[in-house]
Amino acid sequence: MKVFLIGFMGCGKSTKAKQLAARLECPVIDLDAVIVAQEEKTIAEYFEAYGEASFRELESRTLKTYPYPDICVVATGGGLPCFFDNMEWMNENGKTVYLHMEPSMLVSRLHNRQKRPLIKDFDDEQLLAFIEKKLAERDPFYTKAQLIINAFDLDAETLEERLE
Ligand code: S3P
């Protein structure tokens, strides 16, 4: 089983992916980290050098060509499910879990904005407006996930139980 964790920036995908992988005793794959290692650039540097459209193609290609082990937990970038047929591809190739979180909670968790090119210049008020708008656009994609979980206060044990 491959588990794809999806959701907005700051909802805790990377942390939850690590915790779940530890419980399942399987590898964890963070697709943003795969791109950073492969390109030898941070995501911010990649956006700066080649722009968002190029990043979307690269993350989609990475999603579909990564040599996944049979059992693994995959943390995806926040925008990945909303481009090309990535959401359908994940639904066909694994179990998809949407970690849902309210915009105000996301704002309070997104401290390190510099490393996220889409939000790097925003103060809290601007960020809240941005998240509300983006979530409205992205929710139709995110909610195609097979499992939708309220990410607030979610522990890895509960996540594992819900996957069964
Ligand atoms: C993005 C989310 C980021 C990263 C890039 C774009 C997005 O990943 O892929 O900055 O469009 O929401 P995280 O969700 O891991 O921060």
Backbone and ligand atoms as CSV (ligand in chain L), in Angstrom:
chain,resi,resn,atom,element,x,y,z
A,1,MET,N,N,0.843,-1.208,0.000
A,1,MET,CA,C,0.000,0.000,0.000
A,1,MET,C,C,0.880,1.261,0.000
A,2,LYS,N,N,0.525,2.172,-0.892
A,2,LYS,CA,C,1.173,3.494,-0.855
A,2,LYS,C,C,0.130,4.474,-0.319
A,3,VAL,N,N,0.523,5.261,0.662
A,3,VAL,CA,C,-0.392,6.255,1.201
A,3,VAL,C,C,0.099,7.629,0.761
A,4,PHE,N,N,-0.768,8.385,0.088
A,4,PHE,CA,C,-0.422,9.749,-0.322
A,4,PHE,C,C,-1.125,10.731,0.616
A,5,LEU,N,N,-0.341,11.516,1.340
A,5,LEU,CA,C,-0.932,12.542,2.201
A,5,LEU,C,C,-0.989,13.844,1.418
A,6,ILE,N,N,-2.177,14.425,1.342
A,6,ILE,CA,C,-2.342,15.679,0.600
A,6,ILE,C,C,-2.981,16.735,1.505
A,7,GLY,N,N,-2.840,17.989,1.105
A,7,GLY,CA,C,-3.456,19.077,1.869
A,7,GLY,C,C,-2.644,20.340,1.742
A,8,PHE,N,N,-3.186,21.416,2.289
A,8,PHE,CA,C,-2.580,22.737,2.131
A,8,PHE,C,C,-1.236,22.834,2.863
A,9,MET,N,N,-0.404,23.779,2.392
A,9,MET,CA,C,0.855,24.070,3.087
A,9,MET,C,C,0.567,24.277,4.577
A,10,GLY,N,N,1.365,23.669,5.418
A,10,GLY,CA,C,1.241,23.915,6.855
A,10,GLY,C,C,0.288,22.980,7.580
A,11,CYS,N,N,-0.389,22.075,6.850
A,11,CYS,CA,C,-1.368,21.207,7.530
A,11,CYS,C,C,-0.693,20.038,8.248
A,12,GLY,N,N,0.618,19.859,8.011
A,12,GLY,CA,C,1.347,18.823,8.756
A,12,GLY,C,C,1.617,17.549,7.971
A,13,LYS,N,N,1.583,17.636,6.653
A,13,LYS,CA,C,1.782,16.423,5.831
A,13,LYS,C,C,3.122,15.742,6.117
A,14,SER,N,N,4.214,16.530,6.149
A,14,SER,CA,C,5.543,15.920,6.314
A,14,SER,C,C,5.676,15.251,7.683
A,15,THR,N,N,5.219,15.946,8.715
A,15,THR,CA,C,5.312,15.397,10.075
A,15,THR,C,C,4.458,14.144,10.212
A,16,LYS,N,N,3.224,14.228,9.736
A,16,LYS,CA,C,2.314,13.076,9.849
A,16,LYS,C,C,2.826,11.907,9.006
A,17,ALA,N,N,3.429,12.217,7.858
A,17,ALA,CA,C,3.964,11.153,7.001
A,17,ALA,C,C,5.063,10.405,7.751
A,18,LYS,N,N,5.946,11.146,8.422
A,18,LYS,CA,C,7.037,10.502,9.178
A,18,LYS,C,C,6.474,9.637,10.289
A,19,GLN,N,N,5.483,10.161,11.021
A,19,GLN,CA,C,4.914,9.413,12.156
A,19,GLN,C,C,4.195,8.158,11.677
A,20,LEU,N,N,3.448,8.302,10.599
A,20,LEU,CA,C,2.705,7.149,10.088
A,20,LEU,C,C,3.670,6.087,9.558
A,21,ALA,N,N,4.706,6.528,8.856
A,21,ALA,CA,C,5.696,5.580,8.321
A,21,ALA,C,C,6.395,4.839,9.461
A,22,ALA,N,N,6.649,5.540,10.562
A,22,ALA,CA,C,7.284,4.885,11.713
A,22,ALA,C,C,6.355,3.808,12.268
A,23,ARG,N,N,5.073,4.104,12.344
A,23,ARG,CA,C,4.104,3.107,12.845
A,23,ARG,C,C,3.982,1.919,11.895
A,24,LEU,N,N,3.974,2.211,10.607
A,24,LEU,CA,C,3.813,1.130,9.617
A,24,LEU,C,C,5.142,0.437,9.313
A,25,GLU,N,N,6.219,1.005,9.876
A,25,GLU,CA,C,7.576,0.490,9.639
A,25,GLU,C,C,7.874,0.402,8.140
A,26,CYS,N,N,7.655,1.510,7.486
A,26,CYS,CA,C,7.905,1.569,6.034
A,26,CYS,C,C,8.588,2.898,5.709
A,27,PRO,N,N,9.158,3.028,4.514
A,27,PRO,CA,C,9.829,4.280,4.160
A,27,PRO,C,C,8.851,5.445,3.996
A,28,VAL,N,N,9.371,6.640,4.222
A,28,VAL,CA,C,8.599,7.855,3.974
A,28,VAL,C,C,9.270,8.600,2.835
A,29,ILE,N,N,8.449,9.099,1.913
A,29,ILE,CA,C,8.992,9.836,0.771
A,29,ILE,C,C,8.342,11.213,0.751
A,30,ASP,N,N,9.168,12.242,0.770
A,30,ASP,CA,C,8.659,13.615,0.729
A,30,ASP,C,C,8.987,14.144,-0.664
A,31,LEU,N,N,7.971,14.307,-1.497
A,31,LEU,CA,C,8.237,14.634,-2.907
A,31,LEU,C,C,8.949,15.977,-3.079
A,32,ASP,N,N,8.635,16.956,-2.226
A,32,ASP,CA,C,9.374,18.229,-2.300
A,32,ASP,C,C,10.861,17.987,-2.024
A,33,ALA,N,N,11.143,17.136,-1.024
A,33,ALA,CA,C,12.545,16.837,-0.681
A,33,ALA,C,C,13.237,16.083,-1.812
A,34,VAL,N,N,12.496,15.217,-2.501
A,34,VAL,CA,C,13.065,14.497,-3.653
A,34,VAL,C,C,13.490,15.509,-4.716
A,35,ILE,N,N,12.620,16.489,-4.968
A,35,ILE,CA,C,12.919,17.514,-5.984
A,35,ILE,C,C,14.134,18.355,-5.567
A,36,VAL,N,N,14.166,18.750,-4.296
A,36,VAL,CA,C,15.279,19.567,-3.797
A,36,VAL,C,C,16.610,18.816,-3.972
A,37,ALA,N,N,16.610,17.526,-3.629
A,37,ALA,CA,C,17.843,16.732,-3.742
A,37,ALA,C,C,18.246,16.568,-5.206
A,38,GLN,N,N,17.262,16.298,-6.032
A,38,GLN,CA,C,17.531,16.039,-7.449
A,38,GLN,C,C,17.992,17.308,-8.179
A,39,GLU,N,N,17.359,18.419,-7.884
A,39,GLU,CA,C,17.669,19.674,-8.591
A,39,GLU,C,C,18.807,20.456,-7.938
A,40,GLU,N,N,19.164,20.021,-6.725
A,40,GLU,CA,C,20.163,20.747,-5.932
A,40,GLU,C,C,19.789,22.224,-5.791
A,41,LYS,N,N,18.501,22.446,-5.593
A,41,LYS,CA,C,17.963,23.801,-5.382
A,41,LYS,C,C,16.831,23.691,-4.369
A,42,THR,N,N,16.647,24.728,-3.548
A,42,THR,CA,C,15.455,24.728,-2.701
A,42,THR,C,C,14.248,24.993,-3.602
A,43,ILE,N,N,13.042,24.747,-3.057
A,43,ILE,CA,C,11.833,25.004,-3.862
A,43,ILE,C,C,11.786,26.496,-4.230
A,44,ALA,N,N,12.152,27.349,-3.276
A,44,ALA,CA,C,12.147,28.802,-3.544
A,44,ALA,C,C,13.119,29.138,-4.682
A,45,GLU,N,N,14.297,28.543,-4.648
A,45,GLU,CA,C,15.284,28.797,-5.718
A,45,GLU,C,C,14.777,28.271,-7.062
A,46,TYR,N,N,14.098,27.127,-7.006
A,46,TYR,CA,C,13.588,26.565,-8.266
A,46,TYR,C,C,12.529,27.495,-8.882
A,47,PHE,N,N,11.596,27.970,-8.043
A,47,PHE,CA,C,10.566,28.910,-8.521
A,47,PHE,C,C,11.233,30.153,-9.127
A,48,GLU,N,N,12.229,30.649,-8.411
A,48,GLU,CA,C,12.934,31.867,-8.832
A,48,GLU,C,C,13.595,31.652,-10.200
A,49,ALA,N,N,14.230,30.489,-10.369
A,49,ALA,CA,C,14.988,30.234,-11.597
A,49,ALA,C,C,14.090,29.888,-12.782
A,50,TYR,N,N,13.071,29.049,-12.552
A,50,TYR,CA,C,12.312,28.502,-13.695
A,50,TYR,C,C,10.817,28.825,-13.687
A,51,GLY,N,N,10.300,29.366,-12.573
A,51,GLY,CA,C,8.881,29.729,-12.519
A,51,GLY,C,C,7.978,28.581,-12.080
A,52,GLU,N,N,6.735,28.958,-11.759
A,52,GLU,CA,C,5.804,27.958,-11.196
A,52,GLU,C,C,5.393,26.893,-12.216
A,53,ALA,N,N,5.159,27.278,-13.467
A,53,ALA,CA,C,4.669,26.300,-14.451
A,53,ALA,C,C,5.663,25.148,-14.595
A,54,SER,N,N,6.944,25.498,-14.621
A,54,SER,CA,C,7.978,24.477,-14.740
A,54,SER,C,C,7.992,23.583,-13.495
A,55,PHE,N,N,7.811,24.201,-12.326
A,55,PHE,CA,C,7.771,23.417,-11.084
A,55,PHE,C,C,6.599,22.435,-11.108
A,56,ARG,N,N,5.441,22.875,-11.597
A,56,ARG,CA,C,4.265,21.987,-11.623
A,56,ARG,C,C,4.518,20.773,-12.517
A,57,GLU,N,N,5.195,20.998,-13.628
A,57,GLU,CA,C,5.509,19.859,-14.508
A,57,GLU,C,C,6.492,18.912,-13.842
A,58,LEU,N,N,7.486,19.498,-13.195
A,58,LEU,CA,C,8.491,18.680,-12.523
A,58,LEU,C,C,7.879,17.871,-11.377
A,59,GLU,N,N,7.016,18.502,-10.571
A,59,GLU,CA,C,6.467,17.755,-9.416
A,59,GLU,C,C,5.529,16.650,-9.903
A,60,SER,N,N,4.816,16.913,-11.017
A,60,SER,CA,C,3.929,15.895,-11.562
A,60,SER,C,C,4.744,14.717,-12.116
A,61,ARG,N,N,5.823,15.054,-12.818
A,61,ARG,CA,C,6.689,14.007,-13.370
A,61,ARG,C,C,7.335,13.197,-12.231
A,62,THR,N,N,7.755,13.898,-11.194
A,62,THR,CA,C,8.383,13.225,-10.043
A,62,THR,C,C,7.374,12.280,-9.386
A,63,LEU,N,N,6.147,12.771,-9.186
A,63,LEU,CA,C,5.086,11.930,-8.597
A,63,LEU,C,C,4.926,10.633,-9.376
A,64,LYS,N,N,4.913,10.748,-10.702
A,64,LYS,CA,C,4.548,9.593,-11.529
A,64,LYS,C,C,5.726,8.682,-11.888
A,65,THR,N,N,6.950,9.143,-11.648
A,65,THR,CA,C,8.098,8.311,-12.048
A,65,THR,C,C,8.936,7.840,-10.863
A,66,TYR,N,N,8.644,8.326,-9.661
A,66,TYR,CA,C,9.471,7.940,-8.506
A,66,TYR,C,C,9.399,6.412,-8.308
A,67,PRO,N,N,10.535,5.770,-8.040
A,67,PRO,CA,C,10.521,4.312,-7.841
A,67,PRO,C,C,10.065,3.938,-6.419
A,68,TYR,N,N,8.761,4.033,-6.179
A,68,TYR,CA,C,8.221,3.785,-4.838
A,68,TYR,C,C,8.395,2.319,-4.439
A,69,PRO,N,N,8.738,2.073,-3.181
A,69,PRO,CA,C,8.633,0.696,-2.685
A,69,PRO,C,C,7.140,0.335,-2.562
A,70,ASP,N,N,6.830,-0.964,-2.448
A,70,ASP,CA,C,5.415,-1.380,-2.405
A,70,ASP,C,C,4.649,-0.729,-1.257
A,71,ILE,N,N,5.317,-0.654,-0.118
A,71,ILE,CA,C,4.654,-0.045,1.038
A,71,ILE,C,C,5.414,1.224,1.408
A,72,CYS,N,N,4.737,2.340,1.407
A,72,CYS,CA,C,5.397,3.602,1.771
A,72,CYS,C,C,4.350,4.677,2.047
A,73,VAL,N,N,4.810,5.730,2.707
A,73,VAL,CA,C,3.966,6.901,2.937
A,73,VAL,C,C,4.590,8.065,2.181
A,74,VAL,N,N,3.778,8.760,1.403
A,74,VAL,CA,C,4.288,9.831,0.551
A,74,VAL,C,C,3.674,11.162,0.976
A,75,ALA,N,N,4.531,12.133,1.303
A,75,ALA,CA,C,4.060,13.501,1.579
A,75,ALA,C,C,4.176,14.289,0.279
A,76,THR,N,N,3.087,14.925,-0.121
A,76,THR,CA,C,3.073,15.649,-1.398
A,76,THR,C,C,3.105,17.156,-1.146
A,77,GLY,N,N,3.520,17.931,-2.143
A,77,GLY,CA,C,3.452,19.390,-2.039
A,77,GLY,C,C,1.986,19.838,-2.065
A,78,GLY,N,N,1.711,20.972,-1.419
A,78,GLY,CA,C,0.324,21.422,-1.269
A,78,GLY,C,C,-0.435,21.623,-2.578
A,79,GLY,N,N,0.282,21.986,-3.635
A,79,GLY,CA,C,-0.414,22.252,-4.894
A,79,GLY,C,C,-0.533,21.036,-5.797
A,80,LEU,N,N,0.246,20.022,-5.507
A,80,LEU,CA,C,0.371,18.876,-6.427
A,80,LEU,C,C,-0.968,18.237,-6.862
A,81,PRO,N,N,-1.918,18.027,-5.939
A,81,PRO,CA,C,-3.161,17.359,-6.367
A,81,PRO,C,C,-3.997,18.183,-7.350
A,82,CYS,N,N,-3.665,19.474,-7.485
A,82,CYS,CA,C,-4.539,20.390,-8.226
A,82,CYS,C,C,-4.049,20.650,-9.645
A,83,PHE,N,N,-3.052,19.921,-10.089
A,83,PHE,CA,C,-2.516,20.112,-11.437
A,83,PHE,C,C,-2.543,18.803,-12.211
A,84,PHE,N,N,-2.744,18.940,-13.531
A,84,PHE,CA,C,-2.783,17.785,-14.442
A,84,PHE,C,C,-3.783,16.746,-13.887
A,85,ASP,N,N,-3.464,15.461,-14.061
A,85,ASP,CA,C,-4.359,14.425,-13.529
A,85,ASP,C,C,-3.750,13.788,-12.276
A,86,ASN,N,N,-3.000,14.593,-11.527
A,86,ASN,CA,C,-2.259,14.033,-10.387
A,86,ASN,C,C,-3.169,13.384,-9.343
A,87,MET,N,N,-4.331,14.005,-9.119
A,87,MET,CA,C,-5.236,13.455,-8.101
A,87,MET,C,C,-5.760,12.085,-8.546
A,88,GLU,N,N,-6.140,11.980,-9.793
A,88,GLU,CA,C,-6.627,10.696,-10.327
A,88,GLU,C,C,-5.499,9.649,-10.265
A,89,TRP,N,N,-4.304,10.102,-10.624
A,89,TRP,CA,C,-3.167,9.168,-10.625
A,89,TRP,C,C,-2.935,8.614,-9.212
A,90,MET,N,N,-2.974,9.488,-8.224
A,90,MET,CA,C,-2.751,9.025,-6.836
A,90,MET,C,C,-3.878,8.091,-6.392
A,91,ASN,N,N,-5.118,8.437,-6.773
A,91,ASN,CA,C,-6.238,7.561,-6.392
A,91,ASN,C,C,-6.118,6.181,-7.021
A,92,GLU,N,N,-5.554,6.131,-8.220
A,92,GLU,CA,C,-5.401,4.838,-8.892
A,92,GLU,C,C,-4.203,4.039,-8.362
A,93,ASN,N,N,-3.213,4.769,-7.834
A,93,ASN,CA,C,-1.960,4.092,-7.460
A,93,ASN,C,C,-1.736,3.976,-5.957
A,94,GLY,N,N,-2.689,4.399,-5.164
A,94,GLY,CA,C,-2.494,4.299,-3.724
A,94,GLY,C,C,-3.728,4.745,-2.977
A,95,LYS,N,N,-3.528,4.967,-1.705
A,95,LYS,CA,C,-4.616,5.430,-0.847
A,95,LYS,C,C,-4.364,6.910,-0.582
A,96,THR,N,N,-5.343,7.752,-0.861
A,96,THR,CA,C,-5.144,9.195,-0.697
A,96,THR,C,C,-5.842,9.691,0.567
A,97,VAL,N,N,-5.123,10.515,1.307
A,97,VAL,CA,C,-5.662,11.044,2.567
A,97,VAL,C,C,-5.521,12.564,2.560
A,98,TYR,N,N,-6.634,13.249,2.670
A,98,TYR,CA,C,-6.625,14.722,2.728
A,98,TYR,C,C,-6.617,15.147,4.198
A,99,LEU,N,N,-5.549,15.839,4.575
A,99,LEU,CA,C,-5.461,16.377,5.940
A,99,LEU,C,C,-6.073,17.778,5.932
A,100,HIS,N,N,-7.316,17.844,6.303
A,100,HIS,CA,C,-8.029,19.124,6.257
A,100,HIS,C,C,-7.728,19.971,7.491
A,101,MET,N,N,-7.567,21.279,7.265
A,101,MET,CA,C,-7.330,22.188,8.396
A,101,MET,C,C,-7.923,23.557,8.079
A,102,GLU,N,N,-8.492,24.201,9.092
A,102,GLU,CA,C,-9.114,25.518,8.900
A,102,GLU,C,C,-8.052,26.570,8.568
A,103,PRO,N,N,-8.433,27.571,7.714
A,103,PRO,CA,C,-7.477,28.610,7.316
A,103,PRO,C,C,-6.800,29.322,8.493
A,104,SER,N,N,-7.557,29.672,9.532
A,104,SER,CA,C,-6.940,30.405,10.643
A,104,SER,C,C,-5.859,29.562,11.335
A,105,MET,N,N,-6.103,28.282,11.411
A,105,MET,CA,C,-5.119,27.374,12.008
A,105,MET,C,C,-3.877,27.268,11.112
A,106,LEU,N,N,-4.105,27.221,9.807
A,106,LEU,CA,C,-2.964,27.161,8.877
A,106,LEU,C,C,-2.097,28.406,9.034
A,107,VAL,N,N,-2.734,29.583,9.135
A,107,VAL,CA,C,-1.968,30.835,9.293
A,107,VAL,C,C,-1.074,30.747,10.522
A,108,SER,N,N,-1.646,30.278,11.632
A,108,SER,CA,C,-0.866,30.251,12.868
A,108,SER,C,C,0.275,29.232,12.805
A,109,ARG,N,N,0.182,28.284,11.894
A,109,ARG,CA,C,1.250,27.277,11.775
A,109,ARG,C,C,2.303,27.622,10.726
A,110,LEU,N,N,1.967,28.565,9.837
A,110,LEU,CA,C,2.900,28.887,8.749
A,110,LEU,C,C,3.841,30.030,9.161
A,111,HIS,N,N,4.820,29.692,9.989
A,111,HIS,CA,C,5.779,30.705,10.445
A,111,HIS,C,C,6.873,30.909,9.411
A,112,ASN,N,N,7.414,29.803,8.951
A,112,ASN,CA,C,8.562,29.879,8.046
A,112,ASN,C,C,8.088,30.047,6.596
A,113,ARG,N,N,7.694,31.292,6.272
A,113,ARG,CA,C,7.093,31.522,4.949
A,113,ARG,C,C,8.133,31.692,3.854
A,114,GLN,N,N,9.353,32.046,4.257
A,114,GLN,CA,C,10.407,32.315,3.259
A,114,GLN,C,C,10.671,31.134,2.341
A,115,LYS,N,N,10.552,29.942,2.889
A,115,LYS,CA,C,10.877,28.775,2.053
A,115,LYS,C,C,9.716,28.387,1.142
A,116,ARG,N,N,8.579,29.071,1.300
A,116,ARG,CA,C,7.414,28.754,0.458
A,116,ARG,C,C,7.141,29.943,-0.463
A,117,PRO,N,N,7.555,29.821,-1.720
A,117,PRO,CA,C,7.528,30.974,-2.620
A,117,PRO,C,C,6.151,31.615,-2.802
A,118,LEU,N,N,5.091,30.825,-2.699
A,118,LEU,CA,C,3.760,31.404,-2.950
A,118,LEU,C,C,3.312,32.347,-1.834
A,119,ILE,N,N,3.903,32.226,-0.651
A,119,ILE,CA,C,3.411,33.033,0.481
A,119,ILE,C,C,4.507,33.856,1.151
A,120,LYS,N,N,5.657,33.934,0.529
A,120,LYS,CA,C,6.828,34.474,1.232
A,120,LYS,C,C,6.692,35.955,1.633
A,121,ASP,N,N,5.879,36.720,0.902
A,121,ASP,CA,C,5.805,38.158,1.203
A,121,ASP,C,C,4.581,38.550,2.031
A,122,PHE,N,N,3.799,37.580,2.510
A,122,PHE,CA,C,2.521,37.905,3.158
A,122,PHE,C,C,2.643,38.105,4.670
A,123,ASP,N,N,1.886,39.113,5.179
A,123,ASP,CA,C,1.699,39.168,6.634
A,123,ASP,C,C,0.482,38.275,6.959
A,124,ASP,N,N,0.119,38.180,8.257
A,124,ASP,CA,C,-0.948,37.240,8.653
A,124,ASP,C,C,-2.271,37.511,7.945
A,125,GLU,N,N,-2.602,38.791,7.831
A,125,GLU,CA,C,-3.902,39.149,7.242
A,125,GLU,C,C,-3.947,38.765,5.758
A,126,GLN,N,N,-2.877,39.089,5.060
A,126,GLN,CA,C,-2.808,38.748,3.631
A,126,GLN,C,C,-2.792,37.227,3.446
A,127,LEU,N,N,-2.103,36.561,4.351
A,127,LEU,CA,C,-2.004,35.105,4.244
A,127,LEU,C,C,-3.371,34.453,4.432
A,128,LEU,N,N,-4.133,34.964,5.395
A,128,LEU,CA,C,-5.471,34.404,5.635
A,128,LEU,C,C,-6.340,34.561,4.377
A,129,ALA,N,N,-6.295,35.748,3.775
A,129,ALA,CA,C,-7.097,35.987,2.565
A,129,ALA,C,C,-6.638,35.057,1.438
A,130,PHE,N,N,-5.323,34.899,1.309
A,130,PHE,CA,C,-4.770,34.030,0.266
A,130,PHE,C,C,-5.226,32.582,0.475
A,131,ILE,N,N,-5.136,32.116,1.721
A,131,ILE,CA,C,-5.493,30.717,2.006
A,131,ILE,C,C,-6.977,30.483,1.738
A,132,GLU,N,N,-7.813,31.440,2.161
A,132,GLU,CA,C,-9.251,31.247,1.954
A,132,GLU,C,C,-9.567,31.126,0.466
A,133,LYS,N,N,-8.924,31.970,-0.337
A,133,LYS,CA,C,-9.159,31.948,-1.791
A,133,LYS,C,C,-8.612,30.640,-2.395
A,134,LYS,N,N,-7.377,30.313,-2.046
A,134,LYS,CA,C,-6.735,29.119,-2.624
A,134,LYS,C,C,-7.452,27.839,-2.202
A,135,LEU,N,N,-7.873,27.797,-0.931
A,135,LEU,CA,C,-8.558,26.581,-0.471
A,135,LEU,C,C,-9.858,26.374,-1.229
A,136,ALA,N,N,-10.545,27.471,-1.531
A,136,ALA,CA,C,-11.796,27.355,-2.295
A,136,ALA,C,C,-11.489,26.773,-3.678
A,137,GLU,N,N,-10.369,27.170,-4.267
A,137,GLU,CA,C,-9.975,26.626,-5.582
A,137,GLU,C,C,-9.523,25.174,-5.472
A,138,ARG,N,N,-8.827,24.886,-4.395
A,138,ARG,CA,C,-8.191,23.563,-4.279
A,138,ARG,C,C,-9.083,22.491,-3.678
A,139,ASP,N,N,-10.065,22.901,-2.892
A,139,ASP,CA,C,-10.901,21.898,-2.221
A,139,ASP,C,C,-11.560,20.901,-3.179
A,140,PRO,N,N,-12.025,21.340,-4.372
A,140,PRO,CA,C,-12.606,20.350,-5.294
A,140,PRO,C,C,-11.624,19.236,-5.668
A,141,PHE,N,N,-10.333,19.540,-5.659
A,141,PHE,CA,C,-9.319,18.503,-5.936
A,141,PHE,C,C,-9.040,17.696,-4.664
A,142,TYR,N,N,-8.758,18.402,-3.580
A,142,TYR,CA,C,-8.420,17.717,-2.330
A,142,TYR,C,C,-9.526,16.738,-1.914
A,143,THR,N,N,-10.770,17.156,-2.113
A,143,THR,CA,C,-11.877,16.324,-1.606
A,143,THR,C,C,-12.151,15.096,-2.489
A,144,LYS,N,N,-11.346,14.919,-3.538
A,144,LYS,CA,C,-11.422,13.655,-4.278
A,144,LYS,C,C,-10.656,12.554,-3.541
A,145,ALA,N,N,-10.003,12.903,-2.442
A,145,ALA,CA,C,-9.243,11.910,-1.677
A,145,ALA,C,C,-10.177,10.834,-1.137
A,146,GLN,N,N,-9.635,9.629,-0.967
A,146,GLN,CA,C,-10.452,8.523,-0.476
A,146,GLN,C,C,-10.793,8.685,1.008
A,147,LEU,N,N,-9.936,9.407,1.703
A,147,LEU,CA,C,-10.157,9.616,3.131
A,147,LEU,C,C,-9.923,11.093,3.431
A,148,ILE,N,N,-10.876,11.708,4.131
A,148,ILE,CA,C,-10.707,13.116,4.500
A,148,ILE,C,C,-10.684,13.174,6.021
A,149,ILE,N,N,-9.608,13.743,6.549
A,149,ILE,CA,C,-9.418,13.713,7.997
A,149,ILE,C,C,-9.168,15.127,8.488
A,150,ASN,N,N,-9.760,15.470,9.624
A,150,ASN,CA,C,-9.472,16.761,10.225
A,150,ASN,C,C,-8.074,16.701,10.840
A,151,ALA,N,N,-7.153,17.458,10.262
A,151,ALA,CA,C,-5.742,17.309,10.637
A,151,ALA,C,C,-5.447,17.847,12.032
A,152,PHE,N,N,-6.304,18.731,12.538
A,152,PHE,CA,C,-6.068,19.306,13.852
A,152,PHE,C,C,-6.134,18.193,14.896
A,153,ASP,N,N,-5.069,18.082,15.661
A,153,ASP,CA,C,-5.085,17.123,16.753
A,153,ASP,C,C,-5.066,15.657,16.312
A,154,LEU,N,N,-4.726,15.430,15.059
A,154,LEU,CA,C,-4.713,14.051,14.564
A,154,LEU,C,C,-3.420,13.358,14.978
A,155,ASP,N,N,-3.518,12.205,15.613
A,155,ASP,CA,C,-2.275,11.487,15.892
A,155,ASP,C,C,-2.121,10.321,14.916
A,156,ALA,N,N,-0.889,9.839,14.790
A,156,ALA,CA,C,-0.579,8.837,13.775
A,156,ALA,C,C,-1.333,7.527,14.018
A,157,GLU,N,N,-1.612,7.242,15.298
A,157,GLU,CA,C,-2.333,6.006,15.614
A,157,GLU,C,C,-3.748,6.058,15.024
A,158,THR,N,N,-4.406,7.197,15.223
A,158,THR,CA,C,-5.765,7.359,14.676
A,158,THR,C,C,-5.727,7.266,13.159
A,159,LEU,N,N,-4.710,7.900,12.572
A,159,LEU,CA,C,-4.577,7.871,11.115
A,159,LEU,C,C,-4.433,6.428,10.627
A,160,GLU,N,N,-3.606,5.677,11.315
A,160,GLU,CA,C,-3.408,4.274,10.919
A,160,GLU,C,C,-4.723,3.500,11.025
A,161,GLU,N,N,-5.468,3.740,12.103
A,161,GLU,CA,C,-6.744,3.030,12.281
A,161,GLU,C,C,-7.721,3.374,11.155
A,162,ARG,N,N,-7.734,4.662,10.797
A,162,ARG,CA,C,-8.679,5.091,9.748
A,162,ARG,C,C,-8.316,4.496,8.383
A,163,LEU,N,N,-7.061,4.134,8.203
A,163,LEU,CA,C,-6.619,3.586,6.918
A,163,LEU,C,C,-7.047,2.123,6.742
A,164,GLU,N,N,-7.407,1.498,7.861
A,164,GLU,CA,C,-7.688,0.048,7.775
A,164,GLU,C,C,-9.012,-0.240,7.087
L,1,S3P,C1,C,3.105,24.577,-2.673
L,1,S3P,C2,C,3.384,23.867,-1.520
L,1,S3P,C3,C,4.756,23.516,-1.121
L,1,S3P,C4,C,5.694,23.422,-2.341
L,1,S3P,C5,C,5.594,24.673,-3.154
L,1,S3P,C6,C,4.162,24.959,-3.638
L,1,S3P,C7,C,1.684,24.912,-2.975
L,1,S3P,O1,O,4.752,22.283,-0.420
L,1,S3P,O2,O,5.394,22.307,-3.116
L,1,S3P,O3,O,6.059,25.736,-2.365
L,1,S3P,O4,O,1.389,25.259,-4.133
L,1,S3P,O5,O,0.839,24.808,-2.060
L,1,S3P,P1,P,4.233,22.124,1.117
L,1,S3P,O6,O,2.740,21.921,1.059
L,1,S3P,O7,O,4.945,20.898,1.587
L,1,S3P,O8,O,4.633,23.346,1.842
